[in-house]
Amino acid sequence: MKLGLQVAATVRSCNYHLQALRSLRNSLPRDIAVNIACSIIGSRLDYSNVIYFGMAKANFHKLQRIQNRAVRIVCDVTATFSRLTASATLADNAQ
């Protein structure tokens, strides 16, 4: 299997589960939503972590967009939300 196909399958899987989280987000406390998002994204990215070494930047950007989407869903913000603000919000919630 080519690496691009693996990344596409990972992105597709993450998007499916993130969409489900998005529909439940308003019913969940933020700490639970963070745990679910980390579990969804982390398990899928860690599973293939070894083969990502030396991967093309385009594939890294696809995976980064998945992480950014998870942050936006957990923080309940729009796509125009500042990355720095999102990172600060998650850091505050981690404490």
N, C-alpha and C positions, 0 to 999 in steps of 0.2 A: 504494500500500500504506500502510495506517495504521501509525503508529509502534508502537502496541501489538502489532500482528501481527509487526512486525520484531523487537521485543524478545522476544516469545514464541518466534519461530524461532531467535533467537540463544541463548536459554536452553535450548531443546530440544537444539540442536546441542552446546552446551557440556556439558550433562548426559550426553549419549550418550558423548562422549569422556572425560569425567571418570570415568564408570563403568568404562570400559575401563582407564583409569589405575589406578583403585582395585583392580581385579583383579590388576594387575601390580605394585602398589606394594611388596609385600614382597620382590620379586625385584630391585628397583632400588636403587642407592645414592641417598641423599637429594638430592645435587646433580643427578643425572640426572632425578629426579622433579620437582624444582623447574623445571628447564629445559623439560621436557615440559609441565608445567602452565602455565607462563608462555607457552609457544608456543600452546597450545590456547586459553587465555583471551585472551591479548593480541591475537592475530591476529583473533579474532572481534570483540572490543570495538573495536579500532582501525579495523577495516574500516568501521564505521558511526559512528565518533566524531563526525563533523561533524553528523549529523542528531540526535544526542542533546542538543544545546544546547536548553535551554528545555523539556526533557521533563518529564512529570509525575513527582512523587516516587515514586509507586507503581512506575513502570517502573525508576527508579534503584535502588529497593530490590530488585527482582528481579535486576538485574545485580550488585548488591552481594552478594546471597546466593550467586550463582555463584562469585564471588571467595572468599567465606568457605568455601564447600564445597571449593574447590581447596586452600585452606590446610589445612583439616582432613584432606584426603586425603594431602597431601604430608607433613604433620607426624604423620600416623597417630594422630589423636586423635578423641575423640567430639565431638558437637555441643555439649556443655556446657563444653567447653574455653574458657577465658577468651580473649577477643579480644586483650587486652593481652599475654597469655602467648604466643599464636600469633604476634603481630607481633614480639615479642622473639625468639622462636625463629627466625623467618625472617631477622631482622636478623643474628642470630648466624651463621646458615648462609651468609649472603651475603658474609661477610668472608673 
